Amino acid sequence: FVSASYDATVRVWNIREQRSVDVYHAKRMARVLCCHFTPDSRFILSGSEDTNIRLWKAKANHKLGTLDSREKSAIAYRETLMEKFKRLPEIRRIKRHHHVPKMVKSLSSKRRIMREAASRKEENRRKHSKPGKHPHIGLKRRPIVKELE
């Protein structure tokens, strides 16, 4: 599925993973308000706050237009190589890497630091209080604070 964000990015997600598969952004793009796949799932439409509608390829590395037999065989060969060596750490790192804007990267690192500080604080609170007063509750078991529609 695909999601729009106020950090001026459009993210493509895999249902089975917690990480985004791909991130689309443009230098002059404002906050993205909506996004949608086309009926054939080849493109993504996104609408942003600057009243622009952008068209993105759903798979950024795929070529548009017709492919001759030589290109088809080269693409098939590359895909079989990636499938064969997908368990190597270098290949996993290359596949997982995608460029995000500096602002998005810095915000995510700040969020990570704040999350680590909160977990440290909770751990210290548990250590220095009576046993059982502050039990450990995992992130997935915590109640939902707020739902957006």
C-alpha positions in Angstrom: 0.0 0.0 0.0 1.0 3.6 -0.3 0.9 6.5 2.3 1.1 10.2 2.1 2.9 12.3 4.7 3.2 15.8 6.0 7.0 15.5 5.7 6.6 15.8 1.9 7.2 12.2 1.2 5.1 9.4 -0.4 6.0 5.9 1.0 5.3 2.6 -0.6 4.9 -0.2 2.0 5.0 -4.0 2.0 2.2 -5.5 4.1 4.6 -8.1 5.7 7.3 -5.6 6.7 7.5 -2.7 9.1 9.8 -0.6 6.9 8.8 1.3 3.8 9.9 -0.3 0.5 10.4 3.0 -1.3 10.3 6.7 -0.5 9.4 9.4 -3.1 10.1 13.0 -2.6 10.8 16.2 -4.6 12.7 19.3 -3.6 9.8 21.7 -4.1 7.0 19.4 -3.0 4.9 20.6 -0.1 3.1 18.4 2.4 1.4 15.5 0.7 -2.3 15.3 1.5 -3.4 12.2 -0.5 -2.1 9.4 -2.6 -3.5 6.5 -4.6 -2.5 3.6 -6.9 -3.7 3.7 -10.4 -6.1 0.8 -11.3 -3.3 -1.1 -13.0 -0.9 -0.6 -10.0 1.9 0.7 -12.2 1.8 4.3 -11.0 1.1 6.3 -7.9 -0.8 9.6 -7.9 -0.1 12.0 -5.1 -1.7 15.4 -4.3 0.2 17.9 -2.3 -0.6 21.1 -0.5 0.9 23.2 -3.3 -2.1 22.1 -5.5 0.0 19.8 -7.7 -0.8 16.3 -8.7 2.3 14.1 -9.3 2.6 10.8 -11.1 5.2 8.4 -9.7 6.3 5.0 -11.0 5.2 2.3 -8.5 8.5 0.5 -9.0 11.1 3.2 -9.5 13.7 0.9 -11.0 11.4 -0.4 -13.8 11.8 1.1 -17.2 8.8 2.7 -19.0 8.0 1.8 -22.6 8.6 -1.3 -24.6 11.5 -3.7 -23.9 13.4 -5.6 -26.5 14.4 -9.2 -25.9 17.9 -8.3 -24.9 16.7 -5.9 -22.2 14.1 -8.5 -21.0 16.8 -11.2 -20.6 19.2 -8.7 -18.8 16.4 -7.8 -16.3 15.5 -11.5 -15.8 19.2 -12.3 -15.2 19.6 -9.4 -12.6 16.5 -10.6 -10.8 17.7 -14.2 -10.6 21.1 -13.0 -9.2 19.3 -10.9 -6.6 17.1 -13.9 -5.7 20.1 -16.2 -5.5 22.2 -13.9 -3.3 19.5 -12.2 -1.3 20.7 -13.7 2.0 24.1 -12.0 1.8 24.4 -9.1 4.2 25.7 -6.7 1.5 22.8 -7.5 -0.8 20.3 -7.0 2.0 21.8 -3.7 2.9 21.7 -2.5 -0.7 18.1 -3.6 -1.1 17.0 -2.0 2.2 18.8 1.3 1.5 16.8 4.2 0.0 17.6 7.9 0.1 15.4 10.2 2.2 15.6 14.0 2.5 17.9 15.4 5.2 14.9 16.9 7.1 13.1 13.5 7.2 16.3 11.8 8.3 17.0 14.3 11.1 13.4 14.1 12.4 13.5 10.3 12.5 16.8 10.4 14.4 15.3 12.9 16.9 12.3 10.6 17.3 14.5 7.6 17.9 16.5 9.5 20.6 13.3 10.6 22.3 11.9 7.0 22.2 15.2 5.6 23.7 15.1 8.3 26.4 11.5 7.4 27.3 12.3 3.7 27.5 15.4 4.5 29.7 13.2 6.6 32.0 10.6 3.8 32.2 13.3 1.3 33.0 14.8 3.5 35.7 11.3 4.0 37.1 10.8 0.2 37.3 14.2 -0.3 39.0 13.7 2.3 41.7 10.1 1.6 42.7 8.4 -1.2 44.6 8.2 -4.5 42.6 5.0 -4.7 40.7 4.1 -1.0 40.9 5.3 -0.3 37.3 5.1 -3.6 35.4 6.7 -3.9 32.0 4.2 -3.5 29.1 5.5 -4.2 25.6 4.9 -1.6 22.9 2.4 -3.9 21.1 0.4 -4.4 24.2 0.1 -0.7 25.2 -3.3 0.9 24.7 -3.9 3.0 21.6 -3.8 6.6 22.6 -5.4 8.2 19.6 -6.9 7.0 16.3 -7.0 9.1 13.2 -9.7 8.7 10.6 
